[in-house]
Amino acid sequence: GNGLNQLNEPYGIYVDDDERAVYIADTMNNRVVQWKFRATSGEIIAGENGIDELSAPTDVTVDKKNNSLIICEQWRNQVVRWSRRNRRKQGTIIHDTQCIGLVMDDNGDLYVSYYYSSNVRRWRERDGSWTIVGGGNEPGNTRELLSYPGFIFVDQTYSVYISDIGNQRVMKWTKDAKVGEVVAGRSVFRNDLEELYTPGGVLVDRFESVYVADSGRHQIMRWSSGAIEGEIIIGESGQGAQANQLSNPQDISFDRLGNLYVVDQWNHRIQKFELDSS
């Protein structure tokens, strides 16, 4: 639905512990909404006037230095900046992106997935320069290439983890590397714990365990560092709308306490899970 207490096929999420809120790319409502922790409804931060103002946002991050949102606007193939203060568009940062996912590192550099070009690029807004940090210039299944990348995670060493959707895997590129490393999944799907089916959001914890939204199987999986196969941590009972079930999960994010937030897309909701710290 499109009420302030509803979502319509949300896709991306950003958890802001400082503001005690989550920002949600409410894709089919053409808006980004903010929900305070424990709130029963949200408020529109971007896209209050609908598709004429914001068109199918797929991901969102917060630029705290400039007090603004940065949003992947899929149907217009651009990345835009939106003021949190007056809730107005401040301009287009990147054109022609085919953007699915984006993140910002602690230097203020943006990492953006170029879906059809099958690469991930780092943008430096201060001079408009960009560098490919994962993939090449065409789809492929070798370690040098990606096939339709989606969500991204960047760790404190600037290693980039990428949901390589077309190859059913998660790839890791260390800083300045020319070749990636498979850290979850393979290039084929056989419906076992070694595989992924249409991977969505990706996270890495301090133990270098990789968390992935296994969207096509409606579950969240975790790969311990160096593991050959993953384990199902959410959604083991299969697709559904119960509190312990998911339906086409997309982006995932941690808060400071280690709670996991999941964009439960086809259930039109955000789920919060307390994970076993062990």
C-alpha positions in Angstrom: 0.0 0.0 0.0 0.9 3.7 -0.1 -0.1 4.8 3.4 2.6 6.1 5.8 2.2 2.8 7.7 2.7 0.8 4.5 5.4 -0.1 1.9 5.1 -1.3 -1.7 7.9 -3.7 -2.7 10.8 -2.0 -0.9 14.3 -2.7 -2.1 17.1 -0.9 -0.2 17.7 0.1 3.4 20.0 2.2 5.5 20.1 2.0 9.3 21.1 5.2 11.0 21.9 4.5 14.6 22.6 8.2 15.3 19.1 9.2 14.3 17.6 6.0 15.6 15.9 5.5 12.3 15.9 3.4 9.1 15.7 4.9 5.6 13.8 2.7 3.1 13.8 2.8 -0.7 10.1 2.2 -1.1 10.5 1.4 -4.7 7.0 1.0 -6.1 5.7 4.0 -4.1 8.5 6.1 -5.7 9.7 7.5 -2.4 12.2 7.1 0.4 10.7 7.0 3.8 12.2 7.3 7.3 10.9 5.1 10.1 12.1 5.9 13.6 13.0 2.8 15.7 9.8 1.2 17.1 7.6 3.6 15.2 4.3 2.4 13.7 4.5 4.6 10.6 7.0 6.5 8.6 7.5 9.9 7.0 8.4 10.7 3.4 11.9 12.2 3.1 12.2 12.1 -0.7 9.5 11.7 -3.4 6.6 13.3 -1.6 5.1 14.2 -5.0 5.4 10.7 -6.5 6.9 9.5 -9.7 7.3 13.0 -11.1 9.8 13.7 -8.3 11.5 10.3 -7.7 11.2 7.3 -9.9 11.7 3.7 -8.6 14.5 4.2 -6.0 16.3 1.0 -5.4 18.9 2.0 -2.7 19.7 4.8 -0.3 22.6 5.9 1.9 23.2 8.8 4.2 25.9 11.5 3.7 26.1 12.7 7.3 28.7 15.4 6.5 26.2 17.1 4.2 23.1 16.0 6.0 21.7 14.5 2.8 20.4 11.2 1.3 22.0 9.7 -1.8 19.6 7.7 -3.8 19.7 5.2 -6.7 16.9 6.3 -9.0 16.6 3.3 -11.2 14.0 4.3 -13.8 15.9 7.6 -14.6 19.3 5.8 -14.5 20.8 8.3 -12.1 22.1 8.9 -8.6 20.6 11.9 -6.9 21.3 13.9 -3.7 18.3 14.8 -1.4 18.4 17.2 1.5 17.3 15.7 4.8 16.8 19.2 6.2 14.3 20.6 3.7 13.4 17.4 1.9 14.2 18.7 -1.5 16.3 17.4 -4.4 19.7 19.0 -4.4 20.9 17.7 -7.8 22.0 14.7 -9.8 25.4 13.3 -8.8 25.8 10.6 -11.5 24.1 10.1 -14.8 23.6 6.9 -16.9 24.2 4.5 -14.0 21.7 1.6 -14.3 22.2 1.7 -10.6 20.9 -1.0 -8.2 23.0 -0.6 -5.1 25.3 2.0 -3.6 27.3 2.6 -0.5 29.6 5.4 0.8 32.9 4.8 2.5 34.4 6.9 5.3 36.2 9.1 2.8 32.9 10.2 1.3 33.5 8.1 -1.9 30.5 6.4 -3.5 30.5 2.9 -4.8 27.8 2.3 -7.4 26.7 -0.9 -9.1 26.3 -0.6 -12.9 23.9 -3.4 -13.6 24.0 -3.7 -17.4 27.7 -2.7 -17.7 28.4 -5.4 -15.1 30.8 -3.5 -13.0 31.1 -1.5 -9.8 32.6 2.0 -9.8 34.0 4.2 -7.1 33.0 7.9 -7.7 34.8 10.8 -6.1 32.3 13.6 -6.1 34.8 16.3 -5.3 36.4 16.0 -8.8 33.9 13.8 -10.7 36.4 11.0 -11.3 35.6 7.3 -11.3 37.4 4.0 -11.2 36.1 0.5 -11.8 36.7 -1.5 -8.5 35.0 -4.7 -9.5 34.2 -6.3 -12.9 35.1 -5.3 -16.4 33.1 -3.8 -19.3 30.9 -6.8 -20.1 29.2 -9.7 -18.3 31.2 -12.8 -17.6 31.7 -15.6 -15.1 35.5 -15.5 -14.6 37.1 -14.0 -11.5 37.9 -10.8 -13.5 34.2 -10.2 -14.4 30.7 -9.8 -13.0 27.3 -10.5 -14.4 24.7 -8.0 -13.4 25.9 -6.8 -10.0 23.4 -5.6 -7.3 24.1 -4.7 -3.7 27.5 -3.7 -2.4 29.4 -3.7 0.9 32.7 -1.9 1.6 34.8 -2.8 4.7 37.2 -0.7 6.7 40.1 -1.8 4.4 38.1 -0.7 1.3 37.6 -4.2 0.1 34.4 -4.4 -2.0 31.9 -7.2 -1.6 29.4 -7.5 -4.5 26.3 -9.5 -5.1 27.0 -11.0 -8.5 23.4 -11.8 -9.4 23.9 -13.4 -12.8 26.6 -15.6 -11.5 24.8 -16.6 -8.3 27.7 -15.7 -6.1 29.3 -13.0 -3.9 32.7 -11.6 -5.0 35.3 -9.8 -3.0 37.7 -7.3 -4.6 40.5 -6.1 -2.3 41.6 -2.5 -2.8 43.2 -2.0 -6.3 42.8 -5.7 -7.2 42.3 -6.7 -10.8 40.8 -10.1 -10.0 38.1 -10.9 -7.5 37.6 -13.8 -5.0 34.5 -15.9 -4.7 33.4 -15.7 -1.0 29.9 -17.2 -1.3 28.1 -19.2 -3.9 29.2 -20.5 -7.3 28.3 -19.8 -10.9 25.7 -22.6 -11.0 22.6 -23.2 -8.9 22.0 -26.7 -7.5 19.8 -25.8 -4.5 22.3 -26.8 -1.8 24.2 -24.9 0.9 27.1 -24.2 -1.4 24.9 -22.2 -3.7 22.9 -19.0 -3.9 19.9 -18.2 -6.0 19.6 -14.6 -7.1 21.7 -13.0 -4.3 20.5 -9.7 -2.8 22.0 -7.6 0.0 25.4 -8.5 1.4 27.1 -7.7 4.7 30.4 -8.7 6.4 30.9 -8.7 10.1 34.1 -8.2 12.2 34.9 -12.0 11.9 34.8 -11.7 8.1 31.6 -13.8 8.0 29.6 -13.0 4.9 25.8 -12.5 5.2 23.7 -12.7 2.0 20.0 -12.4 1.2 19.4 -15.5 -0.8 16.5 -13.9 -2.5 15.3 -16.7 -4.8 15.1 -19.1 -1.9 13.6 -16.6 0.5 16.3 -16.9 3.2 19.3 -15.3 4.7 22.6 -17.2 4.7 25.9 -16.8 6.4 29.3 -18.0 5.2 32.0 -18.1 7.8 35.4 -16.9 6.5 36.9 -19.4 4.2 33.9 -21.8 4.3 32.9 -23.8 1.3 29.2 -23.8 2.2 26.9 -21.4 4.1 24.3 -21.9 6.8 20.7 -20.7 6.8 20.2 -18.3 9.6 16.7 -16.9 8.7 14.0 -18.4 6.6 14.7 -22.1 7.0 11.0 -22.9 7.0 10.6 -21.6 3.5 8.7 -18.7 1.8 5.9 -17.2 3.8 4.5 -14.2 5.7 5.1 -15.4 9.3 7.5 -13.6 11.6 10.2 -16.2 10.9 9.6 -16.3 7.2 10.6 -14.1 4.2 9.4 -13.6 0.7 12.1 -12.4 -1.8 14.4 -10.7 0.7 16.5 -7.9 -0.8 18.8 -5.5 1.1 20.1 -6.3 4.6 21.8 -4.1 7.3 23.1 -4.3 10.8 22.6 -1.8 13.6 25.2 -1.1 16.3 23.8 -3.8 18.5 24.2 -6.5 15.8 20.5 -6.7 15.0 19.9 -7.6 11.4 17.3 -5.7 9.3 15.9 -7.4 6.2 13.9 -5.9 3.4 11.2 -8.5 3.0 10.2 -7.3 -0.4 7.1 -9.3 -1.4 5.7 -9.1 2.1 6.0 -5.3 1.9 7.8 -4.9 5.2 11.1 -4.6 7.0 12.0 -7.4 9.4 14.4 -7.1 12.4 16.1 -10.1 13.8 18.2 -10.6 16.9 21.0 -13.0 15.9 22.9 -15.4 18.1 26.1 -13.6 18.9 28.0 -16.8 18.9 
